[in-house]
Amino acid sequence: MPSIALAIACLLVVTLGYVSVCVASPFGDCRKCRGLGFATKTDRKGRVKRGKRCRRCTGYGKRIRVGRHLYNLYARTHREGTR
C-alpha cells in the first residue's frame, strides 16, 4: 500500500511541476532547430553557416507547449459555450 501512495505522490508532483512550467513559460524552444529559428549547415571548410528557416516554428525558435495548447483549447471551448 505505501508504494501505491508513493507512486501517486510522485505523479502528482510531476504533474504540478509541468503545470507550473506551462503557466510560467508557455513557449518552449523548438525541438527541431533548438531555439535558433534556422538549421545550421557547414560549408566545405567545416565552418558553420546559417541554413534554411525552420518550418516547424516558422523561424521564431519558439513553440507552444503541449500543456498550454490543451489549456488554450479548453478555455476557448468553455468561453464559446458560455456565451
ABEGO torsion letter per residue (X at the ends): XAAAAAAAAAAAAAAAAAAAAAAABABBBBAAAGGAGBBBBBBAAGBBBBBBBBAAAGGAGBBBBAAAAAAAAAAAAAAAAAX
